């Protein structure tokens, strides 16, 4: 098997559509689709954006904790559902996979 190391940098603008199922003590489970739009693609410093699809769909799965004083902690894994290569067969079967960790603060609380 022939392998080669390279430095790849891809940037997407992502729109998640997440459903949260709350359990006990502010802990929640999260799932839903995420739609991404390619804004930058570089391999070893070269612009290769034209070799990749302009959009991506992934499945987001995660968990979070909403603390009583407004602080939120979330962790998600995004599993790419679509192949992102466009024209180059040497990039075949490439899908995005991303781990996300976030820390936030709720300014507004709707509902209960």
C-alpha positions in Angstrom: 0.0 0.0 0.0 1.4 3.4 -1.0 0.7 6.2 1.5 1.7 9.8 1.4 1.6 12.5 4.1 0.1 15.9 3.2 -1.2 19.0 5.1 -4.9 19.6 4.3 -6.9 22.6 5.5 -10.7 22.7 4.7 -13.1 25.4 6.0 -16.8 25.1 6.0 -19.7 27.3 7.0 -22.0 24.9 8.8 -25.7 25.0 9.6 -26.7 22.4 12.1 -30.4 21.4 12.6 -30.2 19.8 16.0 -32.9 18.2 18.2 -32.1 18.1 21.9 -33.7 15.5 24.2 -33.4 16.6 27.8 -33.0 13.9 30.5 -32.2 14.8 34.1 -30.3 17.7 35.7 -30.0 19.6 32.4 -28.2 16.7 30.6 -29.3 16.4 26.9 -28.8 14.1 23.9 -28.4 15.8 20.5 -29.0 14.5 17.0 -29.7 16.0 13.6 -28.4 16.8 10.1 -25.7 19.5 9.5 -25.4 21.2 6.2 -21.9 22.6 5.3 -20.8 24.9 2.5 -17.1 24.8 1.5 -15.4 28.2 1.9 -11.7 27.1 1.6 -9.8 24.0 0.6 -6.0 23.8 0.6 -3.6 20.9 0.3 0.1 21.6 1.1 -0.7 25.3 0.6 -2.3 24.9 -2.8 -5.9 26.0 -3.5 -7.8 22.8 -4.4 -11.3 24.1 -3.9 -12.4 23.3 -7.5 -11.6 19.6 -6.8 -14.2 19.3 -4.1 -17.9 19.6 -3.8 -19.2 22.9 -2.6 -21.6 21.4 -0.1 -21.6 18.6 2.5 -24.2 16.8 4.6 -23.3 15.2 7.9 -25.1 13.6 10.9 -24.4 15.3 14.2 -24.6 13.2 17.4 -23.8 14.6 20.8 -24.5 15.3 24.4 -24.7 18.5 26.5 -25.2 19.8 29.9 -27.1 23.0 30.7 -26.1 24.2 34.1 -28.7 26.1 36.3 -26.8 29.5 36.1 -26.9 29.6 32.2 -23.6 27.9 31.3 -23.8 25.2 28.6 -21.3 22.5 27.7 -21.7 20.5 24.5 -19.7 17.8 22.7 -20.7 16.5 19.2 -19.3 14.2 16.6 -20.2 15.0 12.9 -20.1 12.0 10.6 -19.9 12.9 6.9 -22.7 11.3 4.8 -21.6 12.7 1.4 -18.3 12.2 -0.4 -16.6 15.5 -0.8 -14.4 14.9 -3.9 -15.6 16.4 -7.1 -13.2 15.7 -10.0 -10.0 14.1 -8.8 -10.1 10.2 -8.5 -7.1 10.2 -6.2 -9.3 11.8 -3.5 -12.1 9.2 -3.8 -14.2 8.1 -0.8 -13.2 11.2 1.3 -15.9 12.2 3.9 -15.7 14.8 6.6 -15.5 13.7 10.3 -15.3 16.3 13.0 -15.3 16.4 16.8 -16.7 19.6 18.3 -16.6 20.9 21.9 -18.4 24.1 22.9 -18.9 26.2 25.9 -21.6 28.8 26.0 -23.9 31.0 28.0 -27.7 31.3 27.6 -28.8 34.9 27.4 -32.5 34.0 26.9 -34.5 31.0 28.2 -37.7 30.1 26.3 -40.3 27.7 27.7 -40.0 25.9 30.9 
